[in-house]
Amino acid sequence: MVNKLKKGLMALGIMGALFTGVLGMAMPAEAAWSNVEQSLYEKGTFIGWADTNSFEVRLSSGKYMVFRSSNDWYEKNLKPGTTYTYYYSVNKYGQNIISKIQK
């Protein structure tokens, strides 16, 4: 009886692990969006590009921040003087790395 119970619990654990793995793989878009939701964010006015990967933003508090992104679309489409919400994370070098920008 004890052996049957152990086998049943092991089977249940394996099924649970497989089920969790399948769900995690089935929804990559939701997983990616949850990373954005967990990142830091600031709302501010785009000032301009410092170089091809760094740009400056002025927050409503008057503070300035520098963000980094290698996304060429941002370089071509962000307009100076326009207010955006910047979603970012801080890397191990203390740099603010953009994950998403929303108008």
C-alpha positions as CSV (number, residue, x, y, z in Angstrom):
1,M,0.0,0.0,0.0
2,V,2.8,2.4,0.9
3,N,4.6,1.6,-2.4
4,K,1.5,2.3,-4.4
5,L,1.1,5.7,-2.6
6,K,4.7,6.6,-3.3
7,K,4.4,5.7,-6.9
8,G,1.2,7.6,-7.2
9,L,2.8,10.7,-5.7
10,M,5.8,10.5,-7.9
11,A,3.6,10.2,-11.0
12,L,1.6,13.2,-9.8
13,G,4.8,15.2,-9.3
14,I,6.1,14.3,-12.8
15,M,2.8,15.2,-14.4
16,G,2.8,18.5,-12.6
17,A,6.3,19.3,-13.8
18,L,5.4,18.4,-17.3
19,F,2.2,20.4,-17.2
20,T,4.1,23.5,-15.9
21,G,6.8,23.1,-18.5
22,V,4.2,22.9,-21.3
23,L,2.3,26.0,-20.1
24,G,5.5,28.0,-19.7
25,M,6.5,27.2,-23.3
26,A,3.1,27.7,-24.7
27,M,2.9,31.4,-23.7
28,P,6.2,33.1,-24.5
29,A,4.5,36.5,-25.3
30,E,2.9,36.6,-21.9
31,A,6.2,35.7,-20.2
32,A,8.0,38.5,-22.1
33,W,5.3,41.0,-21.2
34,S,5.5,40.0,-17.5
35,N,9.2,41.0,-17.6
36,V,8.3,44.4,-18.8
37,E,5.6,44.8,-16.1
38,Q,8.2,43.9,-13.5
39,S,10.8,46.3,-14.8
40,L,11.3,49.9,-13.6
41,Y,9.6,52.8,-15.4
42,E,9.8,56.5,-15.6
43,K,7.7,59.1,-17.5
44,G,9.7,61.9,-19.1
45,T,10.4,64.1,-22.1
46,F,12.8,62.8,-24.7
47,I,15.7,65.3,-25.0
48,G,17.9,63.6,-27.6
49,W,20.6,61.1,-28.4
50,A,24.0,61.3,-26.8
51,D,25.4,58.6,-29.1
52,T,24.0,55.7,-31.2
53,N,23.0,53.7,-28.0
54,S,22.3,56.4,-25.3
55,F,19.7,59.0,-25.0
56,E,18.7,61.6,-22.4
57,V,15.3,62.1,-20.8
58,R,14.1,64.9,-18.5
59,L,11.6,63.7,-15.8
60,S,8.8,65.8,-14.5
61,S,10.8,66.2,-11.2
62,G,13.5,68.0,-13.2
63,K,15.9,65.1,-12.9
64,Y,17.7,63.9,-16.0
65,M,18.3,60.2,-16.8
66,V,20.3,58.5,-19.5
67,F,18.9,55.3,-21.1
68,R,20.6,52.8,-23.4
69,S,19.0,50.9,-26.3
70,S,20.4,49.2,-29.4
71,N,16.9,49.3,-31.0
72,D,17.3,51.2,-34.3
73,W,13.5,51.9,-34.5
74,Y,13.8,54.2,-31.4
75,E,16.6,56.2,-32.9
76,K,14.5,56.8,-36.0
77,N,11.2,57.5,-34.3
78,L,11.6,59.1,-30.9
79,K,10.9,62.8,-31.2
80,P,12.6,65.5,-29.0
81,G,10.2,67.3,-26.8
82,T,7.7,64.3,-26.7
83,T,6.8,62.6,-23.5
84,Y,7.0,58.8,-23.2
85,T,7.0,56.2,-20.6
86,Y,10.3,54.3,-20.4
87,Y,10.4,50.8,-19.1
88,Y,13.9,49.7,-18.2
89,S,16.1,47.6,-16.0
90,V,19.5,48.4,-14.5
91,N,22.4,46.2,-15.6
92,K,25.4,45.2,-13.5
93,Y,27.2,48.3,-14.7
94,G,24.5,50.6,-13.4
95,Q,23.2,51.4,-16.9
96,N,19.5,51.9,-17.6
97,I,18.6,49.4,-20.3
98,I,15.4,50.1,-22.2
99,S,13.0,47.1,-22.5
100,K,10.0,49.1,-23.9
101,I,9.0,52.7,-24.7
102,Q,5.3,53.7,-24.7
103,K,3.8,57.0,-25.8
